[in-house]
Amino acid sequence: MPSEHFGIAIIEAMATGCLPVVHASGGPLEIVDNGRYGLLYRDTREIPELLNHAFNLSMHFQEKVKSRALQFDIKHFQEKFITVINNVGC
């Protein structure tokens, strides 16, 4: 969905090895790292061609998208949060 704020459903799908096809805006754009971990569309007319492309690419991207999804798990969030707090120097 255009301008979605985050996209937990995208990360859940990626964790199972699904190659995401997302709108190039909001949180999904960041999740797929500007197309590095998925396919982007700006106009809905692009979706059929992208889905066809995704079906052909999915086997090559499964492990890549799974590892990207794990970057959003609670353990990594806690580590990043602690690093930010430590760098503030309170």
Secondary structure, 3 states (H helix, E strand, C coil): CCCCCCCHHHHHHHHCCCCCEEECCHHHHHHCCCCCCCEEECCHHHHHHHHHHHHHHHHHHHHHHHHHHHCCCHHHHHHHHHHHHHHHCC
